[in-house]
Amino acid sequence: MSIKKFHSIEFYNKRLYETENFVVIPSLGSIVEGWLLIVPKKYFISYGYIQLVPLYDELELLIDYIGSFVKKIYGDFVVFENGAYCQNKLVGCGVDYAHIHIVPTTYNLINIIENEFEIYYDWKQIDTIKKSANYICNDQPYLYYRSQQNESFITTNENIPSQLFRKALALAMGVRDEYDWKNNPFTENIYKTIDAYVILDYTFNSSTRLWKNTQPQIPIMT
């Protein structure tokens, strides 16, 4: 996928909501209905590259806001990112453009990765996705994960395989071999997602932008 694909006019890139710096769209490869992506309007390889406090604050507010709709419509959800530090790495899953996943599920994907795939990483509990900036500053890839209990974790490893969270969810959903978004778009789920979140479009059109960036650009201190 080229870095421009997120902003093309295909139905799966339909903007369901947007703020000053981010857009919310469905996800190709929606193994489950309701799968969303949050994508920055400005190009970054991963969210660890943002390096600016106001943008992280806007992102976290947006995750919480969109998450409230996901919770209301679908129930429990997780949030995750495959954080590449350079292009053409497996951890980037073939998409060298920052995007964070919000996925309705009751499954603990870290447990599946460990118990089913026997992949054990040193997961560190963190209080904010801002901590991803530290890994990028050290030229390290990372995986970010927020559980249904709103607990956030991050890890790094030089050999993170492609689409690891997708593989875990596909296994849990009984479609183990259909994890790859490039070959299995799950188009029907995308259309259902667009229909389910039409309320987001109504909310955006009837309200002001809640996250307009009026703060000074403060770099992350590492």
N, C-alpha and C positions, 0 to 999 in steps of 0.2 A: 504494500500500500504506500503510495507516495504521501508526502507530508501535506499535500493539498486536499486529500480525499475527504477529510472531515468537514471541509467547507464547500464541497460540491453540492449539486442540486438533487442527487439521488434521494429517494424516499427515506432511506435509512439514515440520512443526515438531516432530517427535518428538525428544525430548531423548536424544541418544546418549551424552552425557557431560556432567558439570557440575562446576564448582569453586565456591568460595565466592561468586564474583562473575560467573562466565561460564557460558554453556551452549554446547554443540556440537550443531548440528542439520544436516540435509540442506539443499540449496539448490533452490528453485524455479529452473527453467531450467538443469538440470544437463546441459549439453552433453556432458559426459563423466561416466561412472560414478565415484563416489567423491568427488564435490564436496561440501565441507563449509563451514559458516559458524560462526564464533565470535561470539557475541552477548552483550553485557553484560546482566546482570539489571537494572541501573539504567539509566535512559534517558540516552543521550548522542546527539547528532546524528552524531558521528564519534569515532574513538578519540583524535583530537587534543584533544578536550575533557576527557579523563579528568584530566589535570593532576596526577596523584598517582603518585609513584614506586612504592609497593607494588602498585598495580593494574597498572601497566605490567609490573612484574616477574612478577606472576601471569600476565598475558596471554602474555608471551614464553615462560615455562615451559610454559604450556598449548599454545602453538603447536608448540613442540619435541616435547612429549609426543605430541600428536595426530599431528604430522608423522611420528613414528617408526612409527605404525601405517599411515599412508598409504603410506610408503615400503615397508613390509613387504608390503602387500597389492597396491599398484598401481605402485610404483616412483617415479620422479622426480615432484616436484610443485613448484608455485609458490604464493606467498602474495601477496595483494594487497588493497588497500583503496581505495575511491573516497571521499576525505575531503572532505565538504562542511563549510562553516563556518556556513551558515544553511540554512533550509528552502527547499524548492521551487527548487532549483538543478539544472541538468542533471547536474552531476558526481555528485549523490546518487542518480541512476538511479531516481528515484521512490520511494526508501526513506529517509525522514528518521530513521533509527535506525541507530546504529553497527553495523557487521558487517564482519568480515574473512573473506576467502575463502581456503580451502586447496584447491587444484585439482590433481589428478594430470595431468601433461602433461610432455612432453619439449620442447615448443616454447618459444622465447624470445619472450615476448609484446611486449617492448619493441622487439625487432628487427622484428617483424611490423608494429607500429604505425608504425615509421619507414620500412621498406622497401616496405610494401604500401599504407599510407594516406598516406605522406609527411607525417606529423605529427612534428615534431621538438621535443622539450622539453629543457630543461636539467636532465638527471637528475644528482642529486648522490648520491654513495655515502655511506651513513651506517652507524653501528654498531648502532642501536637504533630501534625504532618510537617511542620517547619523543620523538624529534626532531620528530614531527608536531605536538607541542604548540606549537612555535615558529610554525608557519604559522597555526594557529588564533588565537594571540595577536595576529597581524598581520592578522586577517580575510582569510586567503587559503585557497582550496581547495587540495587536494593529491592526488596519486596516490602511493601507497606500493606498492613491489614488492619481493619477495624471490625471488631466482632459485633454480634447482635447485642451484647451488653455494653456497647460503646467504649470498649477497651481497645487501645491502639498498640500495635506491635510493628517492629521493623527489624529486618535482618539483611545481611549482605553475604555474598558468596560469589566467587569468580566463575562458578560453573552452574549458575541458575539455568534450568532448562526452559525452553519456550513454552508459554501458555500453561504454566504449572497450576495456577488457580483454576483455569478452565478444565484442565484434566481432572482435577479433584471433583469439581462440580459435575462434570459429565459422568464420572464414575458413580457418584451418589445418585444421579438421576436415571441411571440405567442406560445411558447412551455413551458408554466409555469411548468408543471409536469415533464419536462425532464432536469432539472438543474443538477441532480446528475451525476458526471462524472463516478462513479462506475457502474451505470446502463445504462447510455446513452453515449457511447463513441463518437458518431457522426463520425464514421470511414471514411465516404466519404469526409467529410470536412478535415480530417487529411491528406488524400492522396492529395487533392487539395492544401492544404497548402504546403506540401512537393514540389509539382510541381511548385507552384508559387514562392517559395523562392529558387529555384535552383541557382539563380544568387548569392545568399549569398555564396554558396559553391564555385562557380567560383571565387568570390572576395577573399575568404580566400586562395584558392590555388595559386592565382596569386599575393599575396601581403605578406609583412612581418606582424608579429603580432604587431598591433599598441599599445597594452596595456601591453607589457611585463613589469613586475613589477621590476623596478630597484631602487625604493625609499626605504628608511628605514621604518621599520614597526612601525608606530606611533599610539599608542592607542588613541581612542576617549576620550576626556576629558568631563566628565559629571558633 
